[in-house]
Amino acid sequence: MIEQLRQRLQALQRTAGIADGARTLPLGIGTIDAALGGGLARGALHEIAAPSEAHLAAATGFVLGLSASSCDGRSCRLLWIAEDMALGESGAPYGPGLDTFSLAPERLLTVAAARPHELLWAMEEALRCRAVHAVIGEVRHGAIDMVALRRLSLAAAASGALALLLRGAPSSEASTAATRWIVGAAPSTAASPRFAAHLVRNRRGPLGSWILEWSDSDERFLLATHAQPVAAPALDRPHSKVA
């Protein structure tokens, strides 16, 4: 069954243009778009993880920025699916916060799932709806079944929507994701939030690290000016514990 899914995924990638960069979402930043082969692949699964719980808000902001970039004016439709535990710990998406990323709250539908497998099922079903531009799934802990990830990739490829998996911690498990990012907070100015974005897996080529900031006027990410170079996070070290 896994081999059949692999063959079907490869076929869909060829027809959807994922392999040759025919369908991309340019971020407007030359170095990032070049690394991604023209931009973030549409019709594909992308994983964004916070380096730790303290940076989850920054990772969430990065996901919202990507979602906003995928939208086409007032016709934008987004679906946010989260585990009950995630909603209990962090709450639902905040309206004024969505406005920061030029996302009208009425364009966002939120769904709560009791268990991770229910969340993944809901993501897959939503991705098969061509009226949805992006589907965001928020999971906190634990491994995700490889077959479920393949099914998400297949569903995204079939519809052309962005599938964004927001994780509370980085994962080293195998994945069909086109990219994997680790995104944390960076020192910001009073006007614009900044993000330390690390591209740690890229099926199209090189990796990289950037300090980005969200521009309200441009409604997109920009390279932060006067930012210090950012080092990639160490993933082989155990998380520190608070006494």
Residue frames relative to the residue before (quaternion, step in Angstrom):
aa qw qx qy qz dx dy dz
M 1.0000 0.0000 0.0000 0.0000 0.00 0.00 0.00
I 0.6482 0.5149 -0.3232 0.4586 3.58 0.97 -0.84
E 0.6473 0.5148 -0.3197 0.4623 3.58 1.00 -0.82
Q 0.6328 0.5221 -0.3322 0.4654 3.60 1.02 -0.73
L 0.6435 0.5110 -0.3154 0.4747 3.57 1.01 -0.83
R 0.6322 0.5361 -0.3313 0.4507 3.58 1.00 -0.83
Q 0.6762 0.4900 -0.2958 0.4638 3.58 0.89 -0.92
R 0.6568 0.5049 -0.3155 0.4627 3.57 0.99 -0.81
L 0.6306 0.5324 -0.3284 0.4594 3.59 1.04 -0.79
Q 0.6603 0.5062 -0.3103 0.4598 3.59 0.91 -0.87
A 0.6464 0.5168 -0.3185 0.4622 3.57 1.01 -0.78
L 0.6642 0.4971 -0.3022 0.4695 3.57 0.96 -0.86
Q 0.6226 0.5381 -0.3447 0.4516 3.57 1.04 -0.71
R 0.6542 0.5050 -0.3224 0.4616 3.58 0.98 -0.76
T 0.7111 0.4525 -0.2741 0.4630 3.57 0.87 -0.92
A 0.6966 0.4609 -0.2786 0.4739 3.60 1.06 -0.68
G 0.4901 -0.6900 0.4215 0.3255 3.58 1.21 -0.20
I 0.3613 0.7460 -0.4985 0.2537 3.61 1.18 0.26
A 0.6738 0.5238 -0.3106 0.4185 3.58 0.90 -0.89
D 0.7849 0.3162 -0.1805 0.5013 3.61 0.97 -0.73
G 0.5687 -0.6511 0.3668 0.3436 3.58 1.21 0.32
A 0.3382 0.7728 -0.4874 0.2255 3.61 1.19 0.37
R 0.7722 0.2128 -0.1399 0.5820 3.60 1.06 -0.60
T 0.1834 0.7923 -0.5529 0.1815 3.52 -0.24 1.26
L 0.3131 -0.6974 0.6098 0.2090 3.51 -1.36 0.34
P 0.2256 -0.7933 0.5475 0.1413 3.64 -0.07 1.20
L 0.3249 -0.7503 0.5460 0.1825 3.55 -0.96 0.89
G 0.4864 -0.6937 0.4174 0.3286 3.58 1.26 -0.15
I 0.6124 0.4773 -0.3549 0.5208 3.58 1.27 0.32
G 0.4700 -0.7546 0.3782 0.2580 3.53 -0.32 1.31
T 0.7008 0.4763 -0.2900 0.4450 3.58 0.79 -0.97
I 0.6683 0.4837 -0.3060 0.4751 3.59 1.00 -0.76
D 0.6632 0.4988 -0.3144 0.4611 3.59 0.87 -0.91
A 0.6344 0.5225 -0.3363 0.4599 3.60 1.03 -0.73
A 0.6527 0.5118 -0.3133 0.4625 3.59 0.96 -0.84
L 0.7258 0.4357 -0.2289 0.4806 3.57 1.07 -0.79
G 0.5240 -0.6540 0.4108 0.3591 3.59 1.24 0.07
G 0.7947 -0.2395 0.1174 0.5453 3.57 1.09 0.71
G 0.7330 -0.3339 0.2294 0.5464 3.57 1.19 -0.38
L 0.6951 -0.4396 0.3517 0.4471 3.54 -1.32 -0.01
A 0.4638 -0.7009 0.4654 0.2774 3.58 -0.78 1.02
R 0.3013 -0.7047 0.6133 0.1911 3.53 -0.93 0.95
G 0.7779 0.3050 -0.2238 0.5018 3.55 -1.19 0.38
A 0.6388 0.4907 -0.3127 0.5034 3.55 1.07 0.76
L 0.4678 -0.6472 0.5301 0.2849 3.51 -1.35 0.37
H 0.0335 -0.7782 0.6271 -0.0074 3.57 -1.00 0.92
E 0.2202 -0.7776 0.5789 0.1086 3.57 -0.94 0.94
I 0.0483 -0.7702 0.6360 -0.0017 3.55 -0.98 0.97
A 0.0305 -0.8163 0.5760 -0.0319 3.57 -0.63 1.13
A 0.4023 -0.6577 0.5754 0.2731 3.54 -1.21 0.57
P 0.5096 -0.6494 0.4534 0.3363 3.64 -0.96 0.71
S 0.7743 -0.0503 0.0277 0.6303 3.58 1.24 -0.47
E 0.7167 -0.4537 0.3105 0.4290 3.56 -1.29 0.27
A 0.6273 0.5678 -0.3375 0.4126 3.59 1.05 -0.74
H 0.7295 0.4172 -0.2309 0.4903 3.59 1.16 -0.53
L 0.3573 0.7667 -0.4796 0.2332 3.59 1.23 0.16
A 0.6206 0.5438 -0.3554 0.4392 3.60 1.01 -0.70
A 0.6500 0.5066 -0.3216 0.4663 3.60 1.01 -0.78
A 0.6450 0.5085 -0.3233 0.4699 3.59 0.95 -0.84
T 0.6277 0.5297 -0.3252 0.4687 3.57 1.06 -0.77
G 0.6481 0.5207 -0.3132 0.4591 3.58 0.97 -0.86
F 0.6297 0.5279 -0.3298 0.4648 3.56 1.04 -0.77
V 0.6418 0.5149 -0.3150 0.4731 3.58 0.98 -0.84
L 0.6565 0.5035 -0.3158 0.4644 3.59 0.95 -0.83
G 0.6368 0.5295 -0.3283 0.4542 3.58 1.03 -0.75
L 0.6439 0.5009 -0.3168 0.4839 3.57 0.99 -0.81
S 0.6459 0.5209 -0.3192 0.4577 3.57 0.96 -0.85
A 0.6495 0.5135 -0.3163 0.4631 3.58 0.96 -0.85
S 0.6531 0.5222 -0.3142 0.4495 3.57 1.01 -0.80
S 0.6656 0.5126 -0.3012 0.4512 3.59 1.14 -0.57
C 0.5990 0.6143 -0.3457 0.3800 3.57 1.24 -0.37
D 0.2485 -0.7406 0.6076 0.1433 3.51 -1.30 0.46
G 0.8009 -0.3044 0.1477 0.4940 3.51 0.17 1.35
R 0.8390 -0.2175 0.1675 0.4699 3.53 -1.15 -0.75
S 0.6002 0.5795 -0.3682 0.4104 3.61 1.21 -0.22
C 0.4286 0.7358 -0.4432 0.2804 3.59 1.28 -0.06
R 0.0151 -0.7717 0.6358 -0.0055 3.55 -1.05 0.86
L 0.0251 -0.8037 0.5935 -0.0350 3.56 -0.73 1.13
L 0.1470 -0.7671 0.6184 0.0863 3.54 -1.17 0.65
W 0.1140 -0.7839 0.6099 0.0207 3.55 -0.81 1.09
I 0.0322 -0.7984 0.6007 -0.0273 3.57 -0.59 1.18
A 0.0236 0.8200 -0.5676 0.0707 3.58 -0.66 1.07
E 0.5417 -0.5851 0.4885 0.3543 3.53 -1.23 0.49
D 0.6173 -0.5429 0.4141 0.3908 3.56 -1.14 0.58
M 0.6430 0.5377 -0.3263 0.4371 3.58 0.97 -0.86
A 0.6508 0.5142 -0.3174 0.4597 3.59 0.97 -0.83
L 0.6627 0.4892 -0.3075 0.4764 3.57 0.97 -0.83
G 0.6470 0.5250 -0.3197 0.4512 3.57 1.06 -0.73
E 0.7098 0.4570 -0.2619 0.4677 3.57 1.02 -0.78
S 0.8230 0.2452 -0.0915 0.5041 3.58 0.88 -0.93
G 0.4695 -0.6774 0.4476 0.3469 3.57 1.20 -0.33
A 0.6131 -0.5403 0.4286 0.3853 3.56 -1.35 0.13
P 0.6665 -0.4726 0.3692 0.4428 3.61 -1.20 0.31
Y 0.3686 -0.7594 0.5127 0.1567 3.54 -0.93 1.07
G 0.5523 -0.6748 0.3885 0.2977 3.56 -0.74 1.11
P 0.7013 0.4420 -0.2914 0.4774 3.66 0.69 -0.96
G 0.6145 0.5385 -0.3492 0.4588 3.57 1.13 -0.59
L 0.6266 0.5180 -0.3315 0.4787 3.57 1.07 -0.71
D 0.6165 0.5531 -0.3404 0.4452 3.58 1.04 -0.76
T 0.5793 0.5907 -0.3719 0.4209 3.58 1.10 -0.67
F 0.7515 0.3408 -0.1867 0.5332 3.56 1.07 -0.76
S 0.5314 -0.6759 0.3794 0.3418 3.56 1.23 0.58
L 0.4853 0.6248 -0.4535 0.4104 3.56 1.06 0.80
A 0.3342 -0.7448 0.5421 0.1991 3.56 -0.58 1.12
P 0.5084 -0.6784 0.4286 0.3124 3.63 -0.71 1.01
E 0.6540 0.5277 -0.3289 0.4309 3.60 1.03 -0.69
R 0.6242 0.5296 -0.3401 0.4629 3.60 1.27 -0.19
L 0.6744 0.4797 -0.2807 0.4860 3.57 1.27 -0.16
L 0.1471 -0.7679 0.6204 0.0612 3.55 -0.84 1.05
T 0.1471 -0.7998 0.5782 0.0659 3.58 -0.78 1.02
V 0.0942 -0.7801 0.6185 0.0049 3.52 -1.09 0.89
A 0.2377 -0.7583 0.5916 0.1362 3.58 -1.01 0.84
A 0.1140 -0.7822 0.6109 0.0437 3.56 -1.00 0.89
A 0.4650 -0.7105 0.4578 0.2635 3.54 -0.89 0.93
R 0.8099 0.1449 -0.0319 0.5675 3.58 1.01 -0.82
P 0.6510 -0.5466 0.3532 0.3906 3.60 -1.14 0.57
H 0.6764 0.4920 -0.3255 0.4410 3.61 0.88 -0.83
E 0.6150 0.5235 -0.3509 0.4740 3.59 1.14 -0.51
L 0.6162 0.5423 -0.3362 0.4617 3.57 1.07 -0.73
L 0.6775 0.4908 -0.2925 0.4632 3.58 0.89 -0.94
W 0.6246 0.5267 -0.3329 0.4707 3.58 1.06 -0.76
A 0.6662 0.4977 -0.3070 0.4628 3.59 0.93 -0.89
M 0.6138 0.5388 -0.3459 0.4618 3.61 1.05 -0.72
E 0.6673 0.5120 -0.3058 0.4462 3.54 0.88 -0.96
E 0.6655 0.4976 -0.3054 0.4650 3.58 0.91 -0.89
A 0.6636 0.5046 -0.3085 0.4581 3.59 0.97 -0.84
L 0.6454 0.5343 -0.3255 0.4383 3.58 1.00 -0.77
R 0.6381 0.5301 -0.3313 0.4495 3.58 1.14 -0.47
C 0.5912 0.5383 -0.3672 0.4753 3.58 1.31 -0.08
R 0.3404 -0.7843 0.4858 0.1815 3.59 -0.52 1.17
A 0.5652 0.5909 -0.3950 0.4188 3.61 1.24 -0.06
V 0.6441 0.5188 -0.3098 0.4690 3.60 1.28 -0.26
H 0.3448 -0.7524 0.5280 0.1903 3.58 -0.85 1.00
A 0.8041 -0.0324 0.0596 0.5906 3.58 0.96 -0.83
V 0.1538 -0.7564 0.6306 0.0807 3.54 -1.14 0.77
I 0.1381 -0.7909 0.5953 0.0314 3.55 -0.75 1.14
G 0.0706 -0.7838 0.6164 0.0260 3.55 -0.87 0.99
E 0.1573 -0.8076 0.5659 0.0521 3.59 -0.66 1.11
V 0.0533 0.7794 -0.6192 0.0797 3.55 -0.59 1.21
R 0.3799 -0.7612 0.4882 0.1947 3.54 -1.05 0.70
H 0.8388 -0.0336 0.0929 0.5354 3.59 0.52 -1.12
G 0.7143 0.4844 -0.3273 0.3846 3.52 -1.34 0.26
A 0.5695 -0.5955 0.4570 0.3350 3.50 -1.29 0.51
I 0.2826 -0.7314 0.5956 0.1746 3.55 -1.26 0.51
D 0.5422 -0.6517 0.4318 0.3080 3.53 -0.88 0.98
M 0.5120 -0.6765 0.4438 0.2886 3.58 -0.86 1.02
V 0.6314 0.5285 -0.3383 0.4555 3.58 0.99 -0.76
A 0.6373 0.5234 -0.3278 0.4608 3.61 1.00 -0.78
L 0.6485 0.5079 -0.3212 0.4673 3.60 1.00 -0.77
R 0.6338 0.5189 -0.3284 0.4703 3.58 1.02 -0.75
R 0.6456 0.5157 -0.3227 0.4615 3.56 0.97 -0.79
L 0.6223 0.5213 -0.3417 0.4735 3.61 1.06 -0.70
S 0.6494 0.5131 -0.3181 0.4625 3.58 0.96 -0.85
L 0.6492 0.5178 -0.3097 0.4631 3.58 0.97 -0.83
A 0.6694 0.4984 -0.3017 0.4609 3.58 0.92 -0.90
A 0.6520 0.5059 -0.3152 0.4687 3.60 0.98 -0.82
A 0.6512 0.5208 -0.3132 0.4544 3.58 0.98 -0.86
A 0.6595 0.5247 -0.3097 0.4403 3.58 1.01 -0.78
S 0.7724 0.3636 -0.1863 0.4863 3.60 1.00 -0.80
G 0.4256 -0.7069 0.4619 0.3252 3.58 1.16 -0.56
A 0.5002 0.6601 -0.4249 0.3655 3.59 1.26 0.09
L 0.4941 -0.6102 0.5175 0.3401 3.53 -1.31 0.27
A 0.1352 -0.7500 0.6417 0.0866 3.55 -0.98 0.90
L 0.0397 -0.8188 0.5707 -0.0477 3.57 -0.43 1.26
L 0.1184 -0.7936 0.5959 0.0320 3.56 -0.58 1.20
L 0.1549 -0.7982 0.5806 0.0409 3.56 -0.48 1.27
R 0.0670 -0.8259 0.5596 -0.0159 3.57 -0.54 1.19
G 0.4981 -0.6872 0.4557 0.2683 3.53 -1.08 0.79
A 0.7839 0.1000 -0.0608 0.6097 3.60 1.25 -0.25
P 0.5839 -0.5830 0.4160 0.3822 3.64 -1.08 0.56
S 0.2169 -0.7652 0.5953 0.1139 3.53 -1.22 0.61
S 0.2536 -0.7652 0.5738 0.1447 3.56 -1.10 0.73
E 0.4666 0.6920 -0.4389 0.3329 3.58 1.27 0.04
A 0.6305 -0.5334 0.4022 0.3953 3.57 -1.22 0.43
S 0.0063 0.8040 -0.5930 0.0437 3.55 -1.09 0.70
T 0.4135 -0.6802 0.5459 0.2613 3.54 -1.27 0.48
A 0.3696 0.7550 -0.4793 0.2524 3.62 1.24 0.08
A 0.4899 -0.6535 0.4945 0.2974 3.56 -1.06 0.80
T 0.7873 0.0126 -0.0105 0.6163 3.58 1.11 -0.70
R 0.1465 -0.7287 0.6569 0.1269 3.48 -1.39 0.39
W 0.0883 -0.7940 0.6015 0.0047 3.53 -0.91 1.01
I 0.1342 -0.7127 0.6747 0.1374 3.53 -1.28 0.51
V 0.0146 -0.8329 0.5479 -0.0763 3.56 -0.48 1.23
G 0.0179 0.7918 -0.6085 0.0494 3.53 -0.83 1.07
A 0.6447 -0.5123 0.3955 0.4069 3.53 -1.32 0.05
A 0.1479 -0.7518 0.6365 0.0879 3.54 -1.21 0.67
P 0.6389 -0.5136 0.3811 0.4275 3.62 -1.12 0.49
S 0.1436 -0.8317 0.5360 0.0173 3.54 -0.67 1.15
T 0.4866 -0.5887 0.5469 0.3429 3.49 -1.37 0.26
A 0.6684 -0.4948 0.3586 0.4241 3.55 -1.26 0.16
A 0.7055 0.5004 -0.2656 0.4259 3.58 1.10 -0.66
S 0.8402 0.1489 -0.0206 0.5210 3.60 0.82 -0.93
P 0.4169 -0.6845 0.5309 0.2752 3.60 -0.94 0.83
R 0.1918 -0.7813 0.5859 0.0976 3.56 -1.11 0.74
F 0.1948 -0.7870 0.5834 0.0485 3.50 -1.17 0.76
A 0.2717 -0.7076 0.6271 0.1796 3.53 -1.08 0.83
A 0.0401 -0.8390 0.5408 -0.0459 3.56 -0.17 1.33
H 0.0738 -0.7909 0.6075 -0.0066 3.55 -0.74 1.15
L 0.2079 -0.7497 0.6189 0.1085 3.57 -0.71 1.10
V 0.0600 -0.8573 0.5108 -0.0231 3.58 -0.18 1.31
R 0.7685 0.1175 -0.1270 0.6160 3.59 1.27 -0.06
N 0.0822 0.7973 -0.5862 0.1178 3.54 -0.79 1.04
R 0.3244 -0.7793 0.5059 0.1775 3.56 -0.38 1.21
R 0.6842 0.4902 -0.2906 0.4552 3.59 1.18 -0.38
G 0.8148 -0.2555 0.1603 0.4951 3.62 1.07 -0.13
P 0.8835 -0.0970 0.0524 0.4553 3.55 -0.99 -0.90
L 0.3937 -0.6737 0.5741 0.2480 3.51 -1.37 0.37
G 0.0292 0.8190 -0.5729 0.0139 3.58 -1.22 0.04
S 0.2416 -0.7400 0.6089 0.1527 3.53 -1.37 0.19
W 0.0025 0.8068 -0.5880 0.0586 3.54 -0.94 0.94
I 0.3052 -0.6715 0.6309 0.2405 3.53 -1.34 0.43
L 0.0572 -0.8165 0.5741 -0.0220 3.55 -0.57 1.20
E 0.0929 -0.7624 0.6311 0.1088 3.53 -1.27 0.34
W 0.4264 -0.6949 0.5177 0.2595 3.53 -1.12 0.68
S 0.2155 -0.7784 0.5810 0.1004 3.56 -0.84 1.03
D 0.3793 -0.7317 0.5214 0.2211 3.58 -0.64 1.12
S 0.6806 0.5063 -0.2988 0.4373 3.58 0.93 -0.88
D 0.7397 0.3850 -0.2200 0.5062 3.59 1.00 -0.82
E 0.2653 -0.7948 0.4943 0.2315 3.58 1.30 -0.42
R 0.6734 0.3990 -0.3226 0.5322 3.55 0.90 0.99
F 0.5921 -0.5446 0.4455 0.3928 3.54 -1.35 0.11
L 0.1096 -0.7547 0.6437 0.0641 3.54 -1.23 0.69
L 0.5271 -0.5596 0.5058 0.3914 3.55 -1.22 0.33
A 0.4419 -0.7004 0.4919 0.2688 3.56 -0.81 0.99
T 0.3684 -0.7231 0.5423 0.2177 3.55 -0.97 0.87
H 0.8387 0.1504 -0.1429 0.5036 3.56 -1.16 0.73
A 0.4089 0.6979 -0.4857 0.3315 3.58 1.08 0.73
Q 0.4650 -0.6618 0.5120 0.2892 3.54 -1.09 0.72
P 0.5915 -0.5566 0.4241 0.4007 3.63 -1.10 0.54
V 0.2792 -0.7704 0.5549 0.1436 3.55 -1.05 0.75
A 0.3166 -0.7413 0.5642 0.1786 3.56 -0.94 0.93
A 0.5410 -0.6179 0.4607 0.3366 3.54 -1.09 0.70
P 0.5235 -0.6479 0.4448 0.3290 3.61 -1.00 0.73
A 0.4481 -0.6675 0.5234 0.2824 3.56 -1.12 0.68
L 0.1912 -0.8273 0.5233 0.0716 3.56 -0.49 1.22
D 0.6563 0.5286 -0.3171 0.4351 3.58 1.23 -0.22
R 0.5813 0.5640 -0.3820 0.4450 3.57 1.24 0.27
P 0.4945 -0.6525 0.4709 0.3285 3.60 -0.98 0.73
H 0.5447 -0.6061 0.4664 0.3442 3.53 -1.17 0.61
S 0.4578 -0.6755 0.5007 0.2888 3.57 -0.95 0.85
K 0.2998 -0.7506 0.5644 0.1678 3.55 -1.12 0.65
V 0.3599 -0.7144 0.5614 0.2117 3.50 -1.09 0.79
A 0.4092 -0.7241 0.4973 0.2470 3.56 -0.72 1.04
